[in-house]
Amino acid sequence: MTDVVIKPLPTEEVRRLQRGGKDANGQFPEVCISDGKGNPCRHCLSMIKAGEEFLIVAYKPFTTIQPYAEQGPLFLHKHECAAYQHQDQVPDILKNSAEFMVRGYDCDERIIYGTGKIVSNTEVEAYASSLIDNGDVRFVHVRSAANNCFQIRIDKRQDV
């Protein structure tokens, strides 16, 4: 993914939640223990291992309040983890499910109709890149095809 940047959740927001701050619903994060079967951390973009504590929080990956600004649950390590650093590579959390919903958004953070598509995990990179090449698409969200949970944001690399 050389022309795009994979963006984990912002570290300052994650640290606030890990330190007990309230989520998008104004609630404190729920603390759980991972069974190791499907709890992807949206900050380090790796799977939370069995026996590790993790947080369930309501999250809205948008800066605006408008009808297309979806909000939903996601997982974070309870304890501090490093932000994902390989921003030009598909993270491992996208290899743990078979399919994902990928769709483009415009500069007003609104869905661009016709861009939403369920793709296999092996097609995420190519489809996201094709959307980023569309001049109207400012960023792409990758979401769970089964539960619609936000996974990652993909932006066009600025130095391209």
GROMACS elastic network, one bead per residue, 0.5 to 0.9 nm:
[ bonds ]
;  ai    aj funct       b0    kb
    1     4     6  0.56620   500
    1     5     6  0.75668   500
    1     6     6  0.86311   500
    1    87     6  0.84538   500
    1    88     6  0.50107   500
    1    89     6  0.58329   500
    1    90     6  0.73642   500
    1   125     6  0.64478   500
    1   126     6  0.80713   500
    1   129     6  0.72012   500
    2     5     6  0.78001   500
    2    88     6  0.55921   500
    2    89     6  0.80312   500
    2   157     6  0.79071   500
    2   160     6  0.88981   500
    3    88     6  0.77970   500
    3   129     6  0.72892   500
    3   132     6  0.84631   500
    3   133     6  0.88857   500
    3   155     6  0.87851   500
    3   156     6  0.61447   500
    3   157     6  0.53784   500
    3   158     6  0.85727   500
    3   159     6  0.87226   500
    3   160     6  0.64528   500
    4    87     6  0.79556   500
    4    88     6  0.63756   500
    4   128     6  0.85812   500
    4   129     6  0.69181   500
    4   132     6  0.75860   500
    4   154     6  0.64601   500
    4   155     6  0.55341   500
    4   158     6  0.84095   500
    4   160     6  0.87758   500
    5    86     6  0.88181   500
    5    87     6  0.50856   500
    5    88     6  0.54891   500
    5    89     6  0.83295   500
    5   153     6  0.83631   500
    5   154     6  0.55458   500
    5   155     6  0.51825   500
    5   156     6  0.60681   500
    5   157     6  0.54877   500
    5   158     6  0.87807   500
    6    84     6  0.84704   500
    6    85     6  0.89221   500
    6    86     6  0.77658   500
    6    88     6  0.61887   500
    6    89     6  0.73150   500
    6    90     6  0.75380   500
    6    91     6  0.83346   500
    6   152     6  0.69479   500
    6   153     6  0.61391   500
    6   155     6  0.67144   500
    7    10     6  0.79988   500
    7    43     6  0.87217   500
    7    84     6  0.77668   500
    7    87     6  0.66737   500
    7   152     6  0.62642   500
    7   153     6  0.52553   500
    7   154     6  0.59312   500
    7   155     6  0.74449   500
    8    11     6  0.81901   500
    8    42     6  0.58779   500
    8    44     6  0.69434   500
    8    45     6  0.68553   500
    8    83     6  0.66620   500
    8    84     6  0.61418   500
    8    85     6  0.88616   500
    8    87     6  0.85996   500
    8   151     6  0.85187   500
    8   152     6  0.60707   500
    8   153     6  0.69848   500
    9    12     6  0.86768   500
    9    13     6  0.72352   500
    9    14     6  0.67679   500
    9    42     6  0.59612   500
    9    43     6  0.51118   500
    9    44     6  0.85532   500
    9    61     6  0.82205   500
    9    83     6  0.79343   500
    9   152     6  0.77402   500
    9   153     6  0.83897   500
   10    13     6  0.54550   500
   10    14     6  0.63324   500
   10    15     6  0.87578   500
   10    43     6  0.73305   500
   10    83     6  0.79901   500
   11    15     6  0.59902   500
   11    16     6  0.84859   500
   11    43     6  0.71397   500
   11    82     6  0.82568   500
   11    83     6  0.65517   500
   12    15     6  0.52257   500
   12    16     6  0.62345   500
   12    17     6  0.88043   500
   13    16     6  0.51608   500
   13    17     6  0.64299   500
   13    18     6  0.86960   500
   14    17     6  0.51643   500
   14    18     6  0.60523   500
   14    19     6  0.85573   500
   14    42     6  0.89330   500
   14    43     6  0.70937   500
   14    76     6  0.76761   500
   14    80     6  0.84149   500
   15    19     6  0.60370   500
   15    20     6  0.86760   500
   15    21     6  0.85421   500
   15    79     6  0.88024   500
   15    80     6  0.70223   500
   16    19     6  0.52331   500
   16    20     6  0.65969   500
   16    21     6  0.52143   500
   16    22     6  0.81271   500
   17    20     6  0.51687   500
   17    22     6  0.64724   500
   17    23     6  0.69050   500
   17    28     6  0.80017   500
   17    29     6  0.68929   500
   17    55     6  0.84188   500
   17    57     6  0.81241   500
   17    76     6  0.87581   500
   17    78     6  0.86187   500
   18    21     6  0.70845   500
   18    29     6  0.80712   500
   18    55     6  0.76662   500
   18    76     6  0.79928   500
   18    77     6  0.77535   500
   18    78     6  0.56124   500
   18    79     6  0.64221   500
   18    80     6  0.70694   500
   19    78     6  0.85736   500
   19    79     6  0.86248   500
   20    28     6  0.63153   500
   20    29     6  0.67482   500
   21    26     6  0.87436   500
   21    27     6  0.82463   500
   21    28     6  0.62294   500
   21    29     6  0.75013   500
   22    25     6  0.74760   500
   22    26     6  0.50374   500
   22    29     6  0.66361   500
   22    57     6  0.84512   500
   23    26     6  0.51644   500
   23    27     6  0.54281   500
   23    28     6  0.61978   500
   23    29     6  0.65900   500
   23    57     6  0.58140   500
   23    58     6  0.54946   500
   23    59     6  0.64454   500
   23    60     6  0.89609   500
   24    27     6  0.73878   500
   24    57     6  0.77121   500
   24    58     6  0.52468   500
   24    59     6  0.52432   500
   24    60     6  0.63230   500
   24    71     6  0.76759   500
   24    72     6  0.86844   500
   25    28     6  0.86482   500
   25    57     6  0.85079   500
   25    58     6  0.61180   500
   25    59     6  0.79907   500
   26    58     6  0.86684   500
   27    30     6  0.86757   500
   27    57     6  0.81083   500
   27    58     6  0.81749   500
   28    57     6  0.77047   500
   29    55     6  0.57406   500
   29    56     6  0.56933   500
   29    57     6  0.50787   500
   29    58     6  0.80442   500
   30    54     6  0.81515   500
   30    55     6  0.53810   500
   30    56     6  0.50974   500
   30    57     6  0.66801   500
   31    53     6  0.66403   500
   31    54     6  0.57301   500
   31    56     6  0.66123   500
   31    78     6  0.72855   500
   32    52     6  0.83377   500
   32    53     6  0.55772   500
   32    54     6  0.53717   500
   32    55     6  0.62258   500
   32    56     6  0.75121   500
   32    78     6  0.86912   500
   33    36     6  0.88782   500
   33    50     6  0.74224   500
   33    51     6  0.56499   500
   33    52     6  0.55758   500
   33    54     6  0.61004   500
   33    55     6  0.86932   500
   34    37     6  0.74770   500
   34    38     6  0.83418   500
   34    39     6  0.68221   500
   34    48     6  0.65262   500
   34    49     6  0.63436   500
   34    51     6  0.53443   500
   34    52     6  0.55043   500
   34    53     6  0.62177   500
   34    54     6  0.66815   500
   35    38     6  0.79785   500
   35    39     6  0.82348   500
   35    48     6  0.85725   500
   35    49     6  0.72198   500
   35    51     6  0.62681   500
   35    52     6  0.81786   500
   36    39     6  0.67810   500
   36    47     6  0.74605   500
   36    48     6  0.62436   500
   36    51     6  0.72998   500
   36    52     6  0.82937   500
   37    47     6  0.83838   500
   37    48     6  0.84672   500
   37    49     6  0.81188   500
   37    50     6  0.75480   500
   38    47     6  0.69259   500
   38    48     6  0.77767   500
   38    93     6  0.88074   500
   38    96     6  0.74552   500
   38    97     6  0.85901   500
   39    46     6  0.86680   500
   39    47     6  0.57284   500
   39    48     6  0.54771   500
   39    49     6  0.80429   500
   39    54     6  0.82598   500
   39    74     6  0.85293   500
   39    75     6  0.62516   500
   39    76     6  0.82096   500
   39    93     6  0.88621   500
   40    43     6  0.88903   500
   40    44     6  0.87468   500
   40    45     6  0.64215   500
   40    46     6  0.57298   500
   40    48     6  0.58603   500
   40    74     6  0.81474   500
   40    75     6  0.61763   500
   40    76     6  0.73179   500
   40    77     6  0.86995   500
   40    93     6  0.58831   500
   40    96     6  0.88220   500
   40   151     6  0.81982   500
   41    44     6  0.60056   500
   41    45     6  0.52242   500
   41    46     6  0.57004   500
   41    47     6  0.59881   500
   41    48     6  0.62804   500
   41    54     6  0.82802   500
   41    55     6  0.89964   500
   41    74     6  0.78224   500
   41    75     6  0.52355   500
   41    77     6  0.59211   500
   41    93     6  0.80815   500
   41   151     6  0.87775   500
   42    45     6  0.50271   500
   42    46     6  0.76543   500
   42    74     6  0.73322   500
   42    75     6  0.64867   500
   42    76     6  0.59558   500
   42    77     6  0.85535   500
   42    83     6  0.88066   500
   42    84     6  0.87239   500
   42    93     6  0.86692   500
   42   150     6  0.85233   500
   42   151     6  0.64073   500
   42   152     6  0.70430   500
   43    46     6  0.80887   500
   43    75     6  0.89531   500
   43    76     6  0.66944   500
   43    77     6  0.80738   500
   43    81     6  0.73538   500
   43    82     6  0.72879   500
   43    83     6  0.52324   500
   43    84     6  0.63112   500
   44    47     6  0.86004   500
   44    76     6  0.85273   500
   44    77     6  0.85012   500
   44    81     6  0.62233   500
   44    82     6  0.56351   500
   44    85     6  0.80238   500
   45    83     6  0.77658   500
   45    84     6  0.59194   500
   45    91     6  0.61312   500
   45    92     6  0.68812   500
   45    93     6  0.58682   500
   45    94     6  0.87170   500
   45   151     6  0.84902   500
   45   152     6  0.83778   500
   46    49     6  0.89617   500
   46    84     6  0.83590   500
   46    91     6  0.72866   500
   46    92     6  0.59920   500
   46    93     6  0.55203   500
   47    92     6  0.77256   500
   47    93     6  0.62452   500
   47    96     6  0.86230   500
   48    51     6  0.85798   500
   48    52     6  0.65478   500
   48    53     6  0.81459   500
   48    54     6  0.73348   500
   48    75     6  0.86828   500
   48    76     6  0.80869   500
   48    77     6  0.66896   500
   49    52     6  0.56620   500
   49    53     6  0.87325   500
   50    53     6  0.86551   500
   52    77     6  0.78148   500
   52    78     6  0.81528   500
   53    77     6  0.65554   500
   53    78     6  0.55045   500
   53    79     6  0.76678   500
   54    75     6  0.66101   500
   54    76     6  0.55992   500
   54    79     6  0.77116   500
   55    74     6  0.80897   500
   55    75     6  0.54989   500
   55    76     6  0.51304   500
   55    77     6  0.61465   500
   55    78     6  0.53927   500
   56    73     6  0.64678   500
   56    74     6  0.56857   500
   56    76     6  0.67511   500
   57    72     6  0.80166   500
   57    73     6  0.54422   500
   57    74     6  0.56435   500
   57    75     6  0.65457   500
   57    76     6  0.79252   500
   58    71     6  0.66668   500
   58    72     6  0.51493   500
   58    74     6  0.64765   500
   59    70     6  0.86476   500
   59    71     6  0.54433   500
   59    72     6  0.54801   500
   59    73     6  0.60563   500
   59    74     6  0.67599   500
   59   150     6  0.84420   500
   60    63     6  0.81295   500
   60    69     6  0.68521   500
   60    70     6  0.60901   500
   60    72     6  0.66460   500
   60    73     6  0.88473   500
   60   150     6  0.87160   500
   61    69     6  0.75031   500
   61    70     6  0.75290   500
   61    71     6  0.71235   500
   61   150     6  0.78308   500
   61   153     6  0.83815   500
   62    65     6  0.76735   500
   62    69     6  0.58989   500
   62    70     6  0.78299   500
   62    71     6  0.85943   500
   62   109     6  0.69766   500
   63    69     6  0.83087   500
   63   109     6  0.80910   500
   64    69     6  0.69423   500
   64   108     6  0.80582   500
   64   109     6  0.73284   500
   65    68     6  0.82210   500
   65    69     6  0.61985   500
   66    69     6  0.55402   500
   66    70     6  0.87823   500
   66   109     6  0.86437   500
   66   110     6  0.82948   500
   67    70     6  0.75925   500
   67   110     6  0.82880   500
   68   109     6  0.74147   500
   68   110     6  0.55794   500
   68   111     6  0.66203   500
   69   109     6  0.73688   500
   69   110     6  0.74832   500
   71   149     6  0.85444   500
   71   150     6  0.83483   500
   72   148     6  0.81269   500
   72   149     6  0.61553   500
   72   150     6  0.72575   500
   73   149     6  0.63499   500
   73   150     6  0.78604   500
   74   149     6  0.65417   500
   74   150     6  0.69814   500
   74   151     6  0.80239   500
   75    78     6  0.89366   500
   76    79     6  0.84957   500
   76    81     6  0.89611   500
   77    80     6  0.67848   500
   77    81     6  0.68299   500
   78    81     6  0.86022   500
   82    85     6  0.81629   500
   84    87     6  0.69859   500
   84    91     6  0.82506   500
   85    88     6  0.87174   500
   86    89     6  0.55745   500
   86    90     6  0.81286   500
   86    91     6  0.77735   500
   87    90     6  0.78370   500
   87    91     6  0.84053   500
   89   125     6  0.86854   500
   90    93     6  0.83850   500
   90    94     6  0.69301   500
   90    95     6  0.84483   500
   90   124     6  0.83525   500
   90   125     6  0.69041   500
   91    94     6  0.58650   500
   91    95     6  0.74769   500
   92    95     6  0.51771   500
   92    96     6  0.70264   500
   93    96     6  0.55647   500
   93    97     6  0.78155   500
   93   151     6  0.81280   500
   94    97     6  0.63210   500
   94    98     6  0.83364   500
   94    99     6  0.86163   500
   94   100     6  0.81400   500
   94   121     6  0.61379   500
   94   122     6  0.87136   500
   94   124     6  0.83067   500
   94   142     6  0.89626   500
   94   151     6  0.80815   500
   95    98     6  0.73358   500
   95   121     6  0.60827   500
   95   122     6  0.79442   500
   96   121     6  0.82541   500
   97   100     6  0.75568   500
   97   120     6  0.84667   500
   97   121     6  0.67853   500
   97   144     6  0.80260   500
   97   145     6  0.87950   500
   98   119     6  0.84731   500
   98   120     6  0.56167   500
   98   121     6  0.54309   500
   98   122     6  0.83883   500
   98   145     6  0.86701   500
   99   118     6  0.64697   500
   99   119     6  0.54778   500
   99   121     6  0.52980   500
   99   122     6  0.86147   500
   99   123     6  0.88828   500
   99   124     6  0.85991   500
   99   144     6  0.71275   500
   99   145     6  0.56824   500
   99   146     6  0.78769   500
  100   117     6  0.81678   500
  100   118     6  0.54227   500
  100   119     6  0.55351   500
  100   120     6  0.63478   500
  100   121     6  0.65240   500
  100   124     6  0.73985   500
  100   142     6  0.64406   500
  100   143     6  0.56080   500
  100   146     6  0.77523   500
  100   148     6  0.83612   500
  101   116     6  0.66732   500
  101   117     6  0.55958   500
  101   119     6  0.64260   500
  101   120     6  0.89233   500
  101   124     6  0.87031   500
  101   141     6  0.80082   500
  101   142     6  0.57592   500
  101   144     6  0.59536   500
  101   146     6  0.86587   500
  101   148     6  0.73023   500
  102   115     6  0.76280   500
  102   116     6  0.55892   500
  102   117     6  0.55046   500
  102   118     6  0.62778   500
  102   119     6  0.71698   500
  102   124     6  0.71817   500
  102   127     6  0.76369   500
  102   128     6  0.68569   500
  102   140     6  0.68390   500
  102   141     6  0.57999   500
  102   143     6  0.63644   500
  102   144     6  0.87950   500
  102   145     6  0.86509   500
  103   111     6  0.72510   500
  103   112     6  0.75954   500
  103   113     6  0.85760   500
  103   114     6  0.83557   500
  103   115     6  0.50332   500
  103   117     6  0.64080   500
  103   118     6  0.87831   500
  103   128     6  0.77340   500
  103   131     6  0.77774   500
  103   139     6  0.85901   500
  103   140     6  0.55401   500
  103   141     6  0.56866   500
  103   142     6  0.68922   500
  103   143     6  0.85742   500
  104   110     6  0.83819   500
  104   111     6  0.60055   500
  104   112     6  0.56813   500
  104   113     6  0.81838   500
  104   114     6  0.87552   500
  104   115     6  0.55851   500
  104   116     6  0.68421   500
  104   128     6  0.81295   500
  104   131     6  0.63871   500
  104   132     6  0.77257   500
  104   136     6  0.86679   500
  104   137     6  0.55452   500
  104   138     6  0.73043   500
  104   139     6  0.59010   500
  104   141     6  0.65883   500
  105   108     6  0.76916   500
  105   109     6  0.53781   500
  105   110     6  0.51532   500
  105   112     6  0.53028   500
  105   113     6  0.87690   500
  105   115     6  0.84706   500
  105   136     6  0.80239   500
  105   137     6  0.54715   500
  105   138     6  0.59504   500
  105   139     6  0.55641   500
  105   140     6  0.60751   500
  105   141     6  0.78515   500
  106   109     6  0.52511   500
  106   110     6  0.54964   500
  106   111     6  0.65657   500
  106   112     6  0.63261   500
  106   136     6  0.59493   500
  106   137     6  0.50424   500
  106   138     6  0.51090   500
  106   139     6  0.70323   500
  107   110     6  0.74252   500
  107   136     6  0.78600   500
  107   137     6  0.74827   500
  107   138     6  0.56274   500
  107   139     6  0.81858   500
  108   111     6  0.89004   500
  108   138     6  0.89069   500
  109   138     6  0.82031   500
  109   139     6  0.83661   500
  111   114     6  0.88343   500
  111   115     6  0.79406   500
  111   116     6  0.82832   500
  112   115     6  0.59614   500
  112   116     6  0.79405   500
  112   136     6  0.80880   500
  112   137     6  0.73857   500
  113   116     6  0.69628   500
  114   117     6  0.80390   500
  115   131     6  0.72139   500
  117   127     6  0.86999   500
  118   124     6  0.89781   500
  118   145     6  0.64515   500
  119   122     6  0.79020   500
  119   123     6  0.57940   500
  119   124     6  0.62561   500
  119   127     6  0.78943   500
  119   145     6  0.84198   500
  120   123     6  0.52319   500
  120   124     6  0.66061   500
  121   124     6  0.54927   500
  121   125     6  0.82714   500
  122   125     6  0.71728   500
  122   126     6  0.83271   500
  123   126     6  0.55135   500
  123   127     6  0.60684   500
  123   128     6  0.84127   500
  124   127     6  0.53453   500
  124   128     6  0.58845   500
  124   129     6  0.83956   500
  124   142     6  0.79849   500
  125   128     6  0.53247   500
  125   129     6  0.60947   500
  125   130     6  0.86229   500
  126   129     6  0.51648   500
  126   130     6  0.61815   500
  126   131     6  0.87586   500
  127   130     6  0.50505   500
  127   131     6  0.63103   500
  127   132     6  0.86847   500
  128   131     6  0.51539   500
  128   132     6  0.62141   500
  128   133     6  0.86862   500
  128   139     6  0.89676   500
  128   140     6  0.65947   500
  128   141     6  0.85360   500
  128   142     6  0.83814   500
  128   154     6  0.75126   500
  129   132     6  0.50487   500
  129   133     6  0.62519   500
  129   134     6  0.89224   500
  129   154     6  0.88558   500
  129   156     6  0.83747   500
  130   133     6  0.51571   500
  130   134     6  0.68211   500
  131   134     6  0.52153   500
  131   135     6  0.84991   500
  131   136     6  0.88028   500
  131   137     6  0.63875   500
  131   138     6  0.89743   500
  131   139     6  0.83640   500
  131   140     6  0.74280   500
  132   135     6  0.72811   500
  132   136     6  0.83632   500
  132   137     6  0.57019   500
  132   138     6  0.68870   500
  132   139     6  0.66822   500
  132   140     6  0.72394   500
  132   154     6  0.83686   500
  132   155     6  0.72247   500
  132   156     6  0.60274   500
  133   136     6  0.86265   500
  133   137     6  0.75719   500
  133   156     6  0.81656   500
  134   137     6  0.55584   500
  134   138     6  0.85637   500
  135   138     6  0.76382   500
  137   140     6  0.74053   500
  138   155     6  0.67578   500
  138   156     6  0.72530   500
  139   153     6  0.69352   500
  139   154     6  0.56832   500
  139   156     6  0.68975   500
  140   152     6  0.83857   500
  140   153     6  0.57031   500
  140   154     6  0.50316   500
  140   155     6  0.65093   500
  141   150     6  0.71519   500
  141   151     6  0.74376   500
  141   152     6  0.59915   500
  141   154     6  0.63706   500
  142   145     6  0.89192   500
  142   148     6  0.89336   500
  142   149     6  0.86589   500
  142   150     6  0.63719   500
  142   151     6  0.54949   500
  142   152     6  0.53894   500
  142   153     6  0.63957   500
  142   154     6  0.78396   500
  143   146     6  0.87386   500
  143   147     6  0.80370   500
  143   148     6  0.52561   500
  143   149     6  0.52643   500
  143   151     6  0.50765   500
  143   152     6  0.72187   500
  144   147     6  0.54038   500
  144   149     6  0.50918   500
  144   150     6  0.65873   500
  144   151     6  0.68105   500
  145   148     6  0.55657   500
  145   149     6  0.80488   500
  146   149     6  0.82737   500
  148   151     6  0.88552   500
  150   153     6  0.83157   500
  155   158     6  0.85276   500
  156   159     6  0.88638   500
  156   160     6  0.80642   500
  157   160     6  0.57989   500
